Amino acid sequence: MAAKNDWIQARADLTPDKVALVDLVGLRGRITYRRWHEDVLRTARFLRDELGVKRGDRVALLAMNSVEWLDVLFACAKLG
């Protein structure tokens, strides 16, 4: 089960196949909560393992509004 403060995992546990996002700009199309959670986990691993981001670090992102922006936001929340 999801951690108390992990909203994206809680949604993936409760309604994994429900559409969470629709990417009208990129190539991802309809994104379910399960897939979005998997994408967030992959982004969090990248930030942690490749860039060395850890709990308490500050992360800046300069980007247009996009699904990827949301991935980074939720990944940072997972890392603390």
Sequence and secondary structure as in RCSB ss.txt:
>XXXX:A:sequence
MAAKNDWIQARADLTPDKVALVDLVGLRGRITYRRWHEDVLRTARFLRDELGVKRGDRVALLAMNSVEWLDVLFA
CAKLG
>XXXX:A:secstr
   TT HHHHHHHH TTSEEEEESSSS EEEEHHHHHHHHHHHHHHHHHTT   TT        S HHHHHHHHH
HHHH 
